[in-house]
Amino acid sequence: MARSSMQKKKILLVMKELLEKTDENNPLSIAELISMLSDNGISAERKSIYHDIEVLKEFGIDIESRRGQPSGYYVASRDFELPELKLLVDAVQCTRFITKKKSEELIRKLENLASKSEAVQLQRQVFVVNRNKTMNENIYYNVDKIHTAISQNAKVRFQYYEWTVAKEMRLRREGMFYEISPWALTWDDENYYMIGYDLAGNVIKHYRVDKMIKLEVMKRPREGKELFARFDLVSYSQKIFGMFSGKEEELRLICKNSLAGVMIDRFGRDVSLHPAGDDSFVLTVRVSVSQQFFGWLFALGDQVKIESPAWVVEQFKGQIISVEGGYK
């Protein structure tokens, strides 16, 4: 190999070694770098290594020298600090819509952004949380295709499935393809959802991305632009409980003061709260009335009461009676 080519390779090897193996507690000495180069068939003098390090620093790599023991050179900062990588690893590991296999692949890639000694700490993080994972390996690519369709103003088509008691996948609508105009993606209750316009029903619907198979980006333009021009994704997510739809209604709830934080967390800081005595407040909010909403409400116990409308009060009472009847 020509000398110029060897020199180019030499500085790349020095950079790779520093990025992969060093941090503040694990520096590499000049002697160790020379030994590494020798193992790769390149002879080098101390002076040339010092020069390479200066060139890498000018290039933008934050290389520092450590005077104490152990002494040597190390990469002091990276695009992602270790706490940030731990946060990303935890997010990947805990996210249900990413399969176990894809989680492991992503985490290995994140480990490459840290030194080897720091990567060990990321590997420990993998086993901190053990969550159920989706089994649809295609979700990773479905999300990308939906983003592509949105950017290209195109419709998508897909088959949609559900699970049977026998733990078998069963296609909905006897396997017929859904043709939907995607307008947004949202992450709710540990699942990814596509929000889109269904021309057949002239309505906005949402679909779990991990339950889609054979997803394709169509060569047909999206519909529903007029509806989505006034669509508020945040408001939609606040109204839908567990992404289960129902009749939208404005509710008036009487809540104990201790629930103020719960209501603000759920409905946002702009929600209407008005005092109702010394220990309670009135909450007025629009929600999609569903069994999932009633379940959320029931979990709050006697700390909250539906005041109006009357039909929602009666439906909630009927739900309580129905559940009670199952235990008689």
C-alpha positions, 0 to 999 in steps of 0.5 A, spaced: 500 500 500 502 507 498 505 511 503 499 516 502 494 511 503 497 508 509 497 515 512 490 516 511 488 509 514 492 510 520 488 517 522 482 513 521 484 507 525 486 512 531 479 515 530 476 509 530 480 506 536 479 513 540 471 513 539 470 505 540 474 504 547 475 511 550 472 515 555 474 519 561 475 513 565 478 509 560 484 513 556 489 510 551 496 512 551 500 513 545 504 507 546 497 503 546 495 507 539 502 505 536 501 498 538 494 498 535 497 500 529 502 495 529 497 490 529 494 493 523 501 493 519 502 500 520 508 503 523 508 510 527 512 514 531 509 518 537 510 525 534 505 522 528 500 520 533 500 527 536 499 530 529 493 525 528 490 527 534 491 534 533 488 533 526 482 530 529 481 535 534 480 540 529 476 536 525 471 536 531 472 530 535 473 532 543 479 529 545 482 530 551 488 528 555 488 525 562 494 526 566 493 522 572 493 514 572 491 511 568 493 517 563 492 517 556 487 520 551 480 519 550 474 522 547 471 527 552 464 528 549 459 525 544 453 526 540 449 523 545 451 523 553 451 516 556 445 518 560 441 520 554 443 513 551 440 510 557 434 514 556 433 512 549 435 504 550 429 504 556 424 507 551 426 502 546 426 496 551 419 499 554 415 500 547 410 495 546 410 496 538 417 495 537 418 487 537 423 484 541 428 482 535 427 490 533 428 492 540 435 488 540 437 491 533 436 498 535 439 497 542 446 494 539 446 500 534 445 505 540 451 501 543 455 503 538 454 511 540 458 509 546 465 507 548 465 499 549 465 500 557 459 505 557 456 500 552 456 495 558 452 499 562 447 500 556 446 492 556 444 492 563 439 497 562 436 492 557 433 487 562 431 493 567 424 492 564 420 486 561 414 488 557 410 484 552 412 486 545 408 486 539 409 480 534 408 484 528 415 485 525 412 489 520 410 495 524 417 498 524 416 498 516 409 500 517 411 506 520 416 508 515 411 507 509 405 511 513 410 517 514 412 516 506 404 516 504 403 522 508 409 526 505 407 524 498 399 526 499 398 518 498 392 513 500 394 507 503 391 500 503 392 494 508 389 488 511 387 489 519 387 483 524 384 481 530 386 476 535 381 470 537 381 466 543 385 460 540 390 466 539 390 466 532 390 472 527 383 473 524 383 478 518 377 483 519 372 484 514 374 477 511 380 479 509 378 485 504 383 491 504 382 498 507 383 504 503 385 510 508 387 517 507 393 517 513 393 524 516 397 523 522 401 518 527 400 518 534 402 514 540 397 512 545 397 507 551 403 504 549 401 503 542 402 506 535 396 509 531 394 511 524 389 517 524 386 517 517 380 519 513 375 513 511 371 516 505 366 510 505 364 513 512 366 520 511 369 519 518 376 520 521 378 513 524 384 511 527 388 504 526 393 500 530 399 500 526 401 493 529 395 490 527 396 492 519 399 487 514 400 488 507 401 495 508 402 499 501 402 506 499 397 507 493 398 512 487 392 515 489 391 522 492 389 523 499 382 525 501 379 528 507 383 535 507 377 539 509 376 535 515 383 535 517 384 542 516 380 543 522 382 537 526 386 538 533 390 531 534 391 533 541 384 534 543 382 528 539 387 524 543 384 527 550 377 525 548 379 518 546 380 513 552 384 507 550 383 509 543 376 507 543 371 511 540 364 513 542 359 518 542 362 525 543 359 529 549 360 535 553 360 532 560 360 536 567 363 532 572 364 534 580 371 532 582 374 533 589 380 538 589 385 532 590 384 530 582 386 537 579 392 534 577 389 528 574 384 532 570 390 537 568 394 531 566 389 528 562 385 534 559 391 539 559 392 546 562 386 549 558 381 545 561 375 548 565 375 548 572 371 552 577 370 551 584 364 548 587 365 548 595 371 548 599 373 541 597 370 540 590 371 543 583 366 543 577 370 540 570 367 541 563 370 537 558 368 534 551 370 526 551 368 520 547 363 516 551 365 509 551 366 503 556 373 505 557 372 512 559 367 509 564 373 504 566 377 510 567 372 514 571 370 508 576 378 507 578 377 514 581 372 512 585 367 517 589 372 522 588 368 524 582 361 524 580 358 525 573 353 531 574 350 531 566 348 530 561 343 525 564 343 520 559 351 519 560 349 518 568 344 513 566 349 509 562 354 509 567 349 507 572 347 501 567 354 499 566 355 499 574 349 494 575 351 490 569 358 489 572 355 487 579 350 482 576 356 478 573 358 477 580 351 475 583 
